[in-house]
Amino acid sequence: MPHATEHADVPLAELDTALRGGPFHVALRAAIAARGLPLQRVQHHLSRHGVKVGVTSLSYWQQGARRPQRPESLRAVRALEEILHLPDESLIRLLAESDQSLPPGRPAGRSYRSLVEASDVLDRLRADLDWPLDGGLHTLGHHERVRVGPGRELAGREAHHIVRAHRDGVDRFVAVHHGDPGSSPRDMRVRALENCRAGRVHFDQDSGVLVAELLFGTRLRSGDTFLFRYGIDDGTAGASREYLHRFGTPGGQYALQVRFDAAALPTRCHRFAQHSPAAPRSGRQKLSVTGPHHCVHVVEPRIRPGIVGISWDWE
């Protein structure tokens, strides 16, 4: 007849297996079972860590019905690692590993973890510039042109914005640029091209995130429209494999064009979308690099919260 200690070892063995191989929800469920904590107690411990998460959300997470994705939810995951006596980054790592839905052998351009860390950095940099999420502006049109250089690097991009103020006194916009892994924001250059001038520029060297003020030179009244254009010269990282844009609020049309140098043409290109960094990629559509300009593009008639991007393979 088995000893009681052998029964106690079963949940721990399952937890060890789940932490090594995932997926996230299985590991979370195993960790909670191994500690013998009801979800109400887990919620109580989280509140003592200053994190508010509902019992329903915890239940969905461990069932795999939903995934933590908001900054507050990701702080909860880190707190759960401590509460459940798990190794640091063990649950976060499983979220990162299950994020991508890529063809076999294709390296990830942006990991879930890198996007999460960039979100946390971005919140801090925006706070440094006293810039809220929408800044009092509604996007009517947003067109981006991305350049990939002869060394396969993200050479830079230009953005043309058409916006409408929804409160009085708006006089600036804060542009965000997230360089490829290994990029150096301190070596990037911000160029004000039309109807604006560059103001303060802040960056985080580790995450590759740069934010830049673009000053309009006039104060908009609620309902006023405004057009401006700026560029960011990058070229500070290695081979680029994708460009994506995250939208926090709905808006008007978005167009993304990627132009490749004639000396460095990709073998395949695809359009993709994600509801959030934690969600699988969907809406994959093959794009062909044709014509003398070596470009591909996507057009979204209406911006929705989430991610839109173009990925490409070099071999």
C-alpha positions as CSV (number, residue, x, y, z in Angstrom):
1,M,0.0,0.0,0.0
2,P,1.5,3.4,-1.0
3,H,2.7,5.7,1.7
4,A,0.9,9.1,2.2
5,T,4.2,10.9,1.2
6,E,4.1,9.1,-2.1
7,H,0.6,10.6,-2.8
8,A,2.0,14.0,-1.8
9,D,4.8,13.7,-4.3
10,V,2.4,13.2,-7.2
11,P,1.3,16.9,-7.5
12,L,4.9,18.0,-7.2
13,A,6.0,15.7,-9.9
14,E,3.2,16.9,-12.2
15,L,4.2,20.5,-11.4
16,D,7.8,19.8,-12.3
17,T,6.8,18.3,-15.6
18,A,4.4,21.2,-16.4
19,L,7.0,23.9,-15.5
20,R,9.5,22.3,-17.9
21,G,7.1,21.7,-20.8
22,G,4.0,23.9,-20.2
23,P,1.7,25.1,-21.4
24,F,1.1,28.0,-19.1
25,H,-2.4,27.1,-17.9
26,V,-1.4,23.5,-17.1
27,A,1.6,24.7,-15.1
28,L,-0.5,27.3,-13.2
29,R,-3.1,24.7,-12.4
30,A,-0.4,22.2,-11.2
31,A,1.2,24.9,-9.1
32,I,-2.0,25.8,-7.3
33,A,-2.9,22.1,-6.7
34,A,0.6,21.4,-5.4
35,R,0.3,24.2,-2.8
36,G,-3.3,23.1,-1.9
37,L,-4.6,26.7,-2.2
38,P,-8.2,27.4,-3.1
39,L,-8.5,30.2,-5.6
40,Q,-10.0,32.6,-3.0
41,R,-6.8,32.2,-1.0
42,V,-4.7,32.8,-4.1
43,Q,-6.7,36.0,-4.7
44,H,-6.1,37.0,-1.1
45,H,-2.4,36.6,-1.4
46,L,-2.3,38.6,-4.6
47,S,-4.2,41.4,-2.9
48,R,-1.5,41.5,-0.2
49,H,1.0,41.9,-3.0
50,G,-1.0,44.9,-4.2
51,V,-2.4,43.1,-7.3
52,K,-6.2,42.8,-7.9
53,V,-7.3,39.8,-9.9
54,G,-10.8,38.2,-9.7
55,V,-11.3,34.6,-8.8
56,T,-13.1,34.1,-12.2
57,S,-10.0,35.4,-14.0
58,L,-7.8,33.0,-12.1
59,S,-10.1,30.2,-12.9
60,Y,-10.0,31.1,-16.6
61,W,-6.2,31.3,-16.6
62,Q,-5.8,27.8,-15.1
63,Q,-8.4,26.4,-17.5
64,G,-6.7,27.9,-20.6
65,A,-9.9,29.8,-21.4
66,R,-8.1,33.2,-21.2
67,R,-4.5,34.3,-20.9
68,P,-3.0,37.1,-18.8
69,Q,-2.1,40.0,-21.1
70,R,-2.7,43.4,-19.5
71,P,0.2,44.9,-17.5
72,E,-1.8,44.4,-14.2
73,S,-2.4,40.7,-15.1
74,L,1.3,40.2,-15.9
75,R,2.3,41.7,-12.6
76,A,-0.1,39.1,-11.1
77,V,1.7,36.3,-12.9
78,R,5.0,37.5,-11.4
79,A,3.4,37.7,-8.0
80,L,2.0,34.1,-8.4
81,E,5.5,32.8,-9.0
82,E,6.4,34.1,-5.5
83,I,3.1,33.1,-3.8
84,L,3.3,29.5,-5.3
85,H,7.1,29.2,-4.5
86,L,8.0,28.8,-8.2
87,P,11.3,29.8,-9.8
88,D,11.5,33.3,-11.0
89,E,10.3,33.8,-14.6
90,S,9.0,30.2,-14.8
91,L,5.4,31.2,-15.7
92,I,6.4,34.2,-17.7
93,R,8.7,32.0,-19.7
94,L,5.8,29.7,-20.6
95,L,3.7,32.6,-21.8
96,A,6.6,33.7,-24.0
97,E,7.2,30.3,-25.4
98,S,3.5,29.8,-26.4
99,D,3.0,33.3,-27.8
100,Q,4.2,32.7,-31.4
101,S,2.4,30.9,-34.1
102,L,5.2,30.6,-36.7
103,P,6.2,28.3,-39.5
104,P,8.6,25.5,-38.4
105,G,12.2,26.8,-38.1
106,R,11.3,30.4,-38.3
107,P,12.9,32.4,-35.5
108,A,10.6,34.7,-33.5
109,G,11.0,38.4,-34.3
110,R,9.3,39.7,-31.2
111,S,8.8,37.4,-28.2
112,Y,5.8,37.8,-25.9
113,R,8.2,38.7,-23.1
114,S,9.9,41.4,-25.1
115,L,6.5,43.0,-25.9
116,V,5.5,42.8,-22.3
117,E,8.7,44.4,-21.1
118,A,8.4,47.1,-23.7
119,S,4.9,47.8,-22.5
120,D,6.1,48.4,-19.0
121,V,8.9,50.6,-20.2
122,L,6.6,52.5,-22.4
123,D,4.3,53.2,-19.5
124,R,7.2,54.7,-17.6
125,L,8.5,56.8,-20.5
126,R,5.1,58.2,-21.3
127,A,4.7,59.1,-17.7
128,D,8.0,60.9,-17.8
129,L,6.6,63.0,-20.7
130,D,3.2,63.4,-18.9
131,W,1.5,61.8,-21.9
132,P,-1.8,59.8,-21.5
133,L,-2.6,56.8,-23.8
134,D,-4.5,58.7,-26.5
135,G,-3.1,62.2,-25.7
136,G,-6.4,63.9,-26.6
137,L,-6.2,62.8,-30.2
138,H,-8.3,60.5,-32.4
139,T,-6.6,58.9,-35.4
140,L,-8.3,59.4,-38.7
141,G,-5.5,58.1,-40.8
142,H,-2.0,56.6,-40.1
143,H,0.4,55.7,-42.9
144,E,3.8,54.2,-42.2
145,R,6.7,53.5,-44.6
146,V,9.4,51.2,-43.3
147,R,12.8,50.8,-45.0
148,V,14.9,47.7,-44.7
149,G,18.5,48.3,-45.7
150,P,21.1,46.3,-47.7
151,G,22.3,44.6,-44.5
152,R,18.7,43.4,-43.8
153,E,18.5,45.9,-41.0
154,L,15.5,48.1,-40.1
155,A,17.0,51.3,-41.6
156,G,14.2,53.5,-40.5
157,R,10.6,54.6,-41.0
158,E,8.4,57.5,-41.7
159,A,4.9,58.1,-40.4
160,H,2.1,60.4,-41.7
161,H,-0.7,61.1,-39.2
162,I,-4.1,62.6,-39.7
163,V,-5.7,63.3,-36.3
164,R,-8.7,65.0,-34.7
165,A,-8.5,66.6,-31.2
166,H,-11.2,65.5,-28.8
167,R,-10.3,68.1,-26.1
168,D,-9.1,71.7,-26.2
169,G,-5.4,72.6,-25.9
170,V,-3.7,69.6,-27.5
171,D,-0.4,70.8,-28.9
172,R,1.8,67.7,-29.3
173,F,2.0,64.0,-30.1
174,V,4.4,61.4,-28.6
175,A,5.8,59.0,-31.2
176,V,6.9,55.5,-30.1
177,H,9.6,53.4,-31.8
178,H,10.5,49.9,-30.7
179,G,13.7,48.8,-32.3
180,D,14.6,45.2,-33.2
181,P,16.4,43.1,-30.6
182,G,19.9,44.5,-30.0
183,S,19.0,48.0,-31.3
184,S,20.5,51.1,-29.7
185,P,18.0,53.9,-29.2
186,R,20.7,56.4,-28.2
187,D,22.0,56.1,-31.7
188,M,18.7,56.6,-33.5
189,R,17.6,60.0,-34.9
190,V,14.2,61.6,-34.8
191,R,13.3,63.8,-37.8
192,A,10.3,66.2,-37.8
193,L,9.3,66.4,-41.5
194,E,6.1,68.3,-41.7
195,N,3.9,70.5,-39.5
196,C,5.8,69.7,-36.3
197,R,9.2,70.0,-34.6
198,A,11.0,67.5,-32.3
199,G,10.8,68.1,-28.6
200,R,12.1,65.8,-25.8
201,V,13.4,62.4,-26.7
202,H,13.5,59.6,-24.0
203,F,14.6,56.0,-24.5
204,D,15.3,52.8,-22.7
205,Q,18.5,51.2,-24.0
206,D,17.8,47.7,-22.8
207,S,14.4,47.3,-24.4
208,G,15.1,49.3,-27.5
209,V,12.1,51.6,-26.9
210,L,12.3,55.3,-27.8
211,V,9.6,58.0,-27.4
212,A,9.8,61.4,-28.9
213,E,7.7,64.6,-28.5
214,L,6.4,66.2,-31.8
215,L,5.3,69.7,-31.1
216,F,2.6,71.2,-33.3
217,G,3.4,74.9,-32.7
218,T,-0.3,75.5,-32.2
219,R,-3.0,74.5,-29.7
220,L,-5.9,72.5,-31.2
221,R,-9.5,73.0,-30.1
222,S,-11.8,70.0,-29.7
223,G,-12.9,68.9,-33.2
224,D,-9.9,70.4,-35.0
225,T,-8.0,68.2,-37.4
226,F,-4.2,68.2,-37.9
227,L,-1.7,66.6,-40.3
228,F,1.9,65.9,-39.4
229,R,4.8,63.7,-40.5
230,Y,8.0,62.5,-38.9
231,G,10.7,60.0,-39.4
232,I,13.0,57.9,-37.2
233,D,16.4,56.7,-38.5
234,D,17.4,53.4,-36.9
235,G,19.8,50.9,-38.6
236,T,21.2,50.0,-35.2
237,A,20.3,46.3,-35.0
238,G,21.0,43.1,-37.0
239,A,18.7,41.4,-39.5
240,S,15.1,42.5,-39.2
241,R,12.3,39.9,-39.6
242,E,9.1,41.8,-39.0
243,Y,7.6,45.2,-38.3
244,L,4.4,45.5,-36.2
245,H,2.3,48.2,-34.7
246,R,0.3,48.0,-31.5
247,F,-3.0,50.0,-31.2
248,G,-4.5,50.7,-27.9
249,T,-7.6,52.5,-29.1
250,P,-9.8,52.2,-32.3
251,G,-9.3,54.7,-35.1
252,G,-9.4,55.3,-38.8
253,Q,-7.4,53.8,-41.7
254,Y,-3.9,52.3,-41.2
255,A,-1.5,51.5,-44.0
256,L,1.9,49.9,-43.6
257,Q,4.4,49.6,-46.4
258,V,7.8,47.8,-46.1
259,R,10.4,48.6,-48.8
260,F,13.4,46.3,-49.2
261,D,16.7,47.2,-50.6
262,A,17.4,45.6,-54.0
263,A,20.5,43.9,-52.5
264,A,18.4,42.2,-49.7
265,L,15.1,40.8,-50.9
266,P,13.2,38.3,-48.7
267,T,12.0,34.9,-49.9
268,R,8.5,35.2,-48.3
269,C,6.4,37.9,-46.7
270,H,3.1,37.6,-44.7
271,R,0.6,39.9,-43.2
272,F,-0.4,39.0,-39.6
273,A,-2.6,40.2,-36.8
274,Q,-2.9,39.6,-33.0
275,H,-5.6,40.6,-30.5
276,S,-2.9,41.0,-27.9
277,P,0.8,40.0,-27.4
278,A,-0.5,36.9,-25.5
279,A,-2.8,35.8,-28.4
280,P,-1.8,33.6,-31.3
281,R,-1.2,35.2,-34.6
282,S,-4.0,35.1,-37.0
283,G,-5.1,36.5,-40.4
284,R,-1.9,35.4,-42.1
285,Q,-1.9,36.4,-45.7
286,K,0.9,36.0,-48.2
287,L,2.3,39.2,-49.7
288,S,4.4,39.3,-52.9
289,V,7.4,41.6,-53.4
290,T,6.8,42.8,-56.9
291,G,7.7,45.7,-59.1
292,P,10.8,47.9,-59.3
293,H,10.3,49.4,-55.8
294,H,10.5,46.0,-53.9
295,C,7.6,46.8,-51.6
296,V,4.8,45.0,-49.8
297,H,2.0,46.6,-47.9
298,V,-1.2,46.1,-45.9
299,V,-4.2,48.4,-45.5
300,E,-6.6,48.2,-42.6
301,P,-9.7,50.3,-43.3
302,R,-10.5,50.7,-39.5
303,I,-8.0,50.5,-36.7
304,R,-9.0,48.1,-33.9
305,P,-7.1,47.6,-30.6
306,G,-4.4,44.9,-31.1
307,I,-1.5,44.3,-33.4
308,V,-1.0,44.5,-37.2
309,G,2.3,43.7,-38.9
310,I,4.3,42.2,-41.7
311,S,6.8,39.4,-41.3
312,W,9.4,38.1,-43.7
313,D,11.9,35.3,-44.2
314,W,15.4,35.7,-45.5
315,E,16.1,32.1,-46.5
